[in-house]
Amino acid sequence: MQLPPKVTSRAYARLAEIGAGAQGQALRVAVEGGGCSGFQYDIRLDQPTEDDLILEGAGQKVVVDSVSLPFLSGATIDFSEELIGARFVIENPNASSSCGCGTSFAM
């Protein structure tokens, strides 16, 4: 059974801070082949398309395309602020391993 990804309130709050919704944009989370572990995340601001799963909260949107959705089943999309920087992060229960930077993973 495929579960939709979850988005934390911290991630929605960060999108509101940068004004994504006011600009008509959403946070796109996609999975592509490549990276040091086999797959990599593509996280960027983008326009939603009709084939996207749209997750909404706090007046903000996060979108996932239909090809990436199985790879992100049950994942949590969050925003993290640490000493090394701030970024959107994916906690993916489908990943068997990931690289140190957290942008690529294996299944």
C-alpha positions in Angstrom: 0.0 0.0 0.0 1.3 3.4 -1.0 1.2 6.1 1.6 1.4 9.8 0.7 4.4 11.7 2.0 3.9 13.8 5.2 5.0 17.4 5.4 5.9 18.9 8.8 4.6 22.2 10.1 8.3 23.4 10.1 8.5 22.8 6.4 5.3 24.7 5.7 6.4 27.5 7.9 9.7 27.8 6.0 7.8 28.0 2.7 5.7 30.8 4.1 8.8 32.6 5.3 10.3 32.6 1.8 6.9 33.6 0.2 6.5 30.5 -2.0 2.7 30.5 -1.9 2.4 34.2 -2.5 4.4 33.7 -5.7 2.1 30.8 -6.8 4.9 28.3 -6.3 5.2 25.1 -4.4 8.0 23.0 -3.1 8.6 20.2 -5.6 10.1 17.0 -4.2 11.2 14.6 -6.9 13.4 11.5 -7.1 15.8 11.1 -10.0 18.4 8.5 -10.9 22.0 9.4 -10.0 23.9 10.6 -7.0 26.4 8.6 -5.1 23.9 6.1 -3.8 21.7 5.4 -6.9 18.9 7.9 -6.5 18.9 11.6 -5.6 16.3 14.1 -4.4 15.5 17.1 -6.5 14.0 19.8 -4.2 13.1 23.1 -5.7 10.4 25.8 -6.0 8.2 25.1 -9.0 4.7 25.4 -10.5 2.3 22.5 -9.7 1.1 20.5 -12.7 -2.1 18.5 -13.1 -0.3 15.1 -12.6 1.2 16.1 -9.2 0.1 15.0 -5.8 -0.5 18.3 -4.0 0.0 18.4 -0.2 -1.3 21.6 1.4 -0.9 23.2 4.8 -0.7 26.7 6.3 -1.5 28.2 2.8 1.5 26.5 1.3 1.9 23.6 -1.2 4.3 20.7 -1.6 4.1 18.7 -4.8 5.3 15.3 -5.8 5.1 14.0 -9.4 3.5 10.6 -10.1 6.8 8.9 -11.0 8.5 9.9 -7.7 5.5 9.1 -5.5 6.3 5.3 -5.0 9.9 6.2 -3.9 8.5 8.7 -1.4 5.7 6.5 0.0 5.5 7.2 3.8 8.3 9.7 3.7 8.4 12.9 5.9 9.4 16.2 4.3 10.9 18.5 7.0 13.0 21.6 7.3 16.2 21.5 9.3 18.3 24.4 10.6 21.8 23.3 11.9 25.2 24.8 12.3 26.2 23.7 8.8 23.2 25.3 7.2 19.4 25.1 6.7 17.7 22.9 4.2 14.6 20.8 3.4 15.3 17.2 4.4 13.5 13.9 3.5 13.2 11.1 6.1 12.5 8.2 3.7 11.5 4.8 5.2 12.1 3.2 1.7 15.8 4.1 1.6 18.1 1.3 2.6 21.1 3.7 2.8 21.9 7.3 2.1 25.0 9.5 1.5 26.4 11.8 4.1 24.9 14.9 2.6 21.4 13.4 2.6 20.6 14.2 -1.0 21.1 10.7 -2.5 19.9 7.3 -1.3 19.7 3.6 -2.3 16.6 1.3 -2.1 
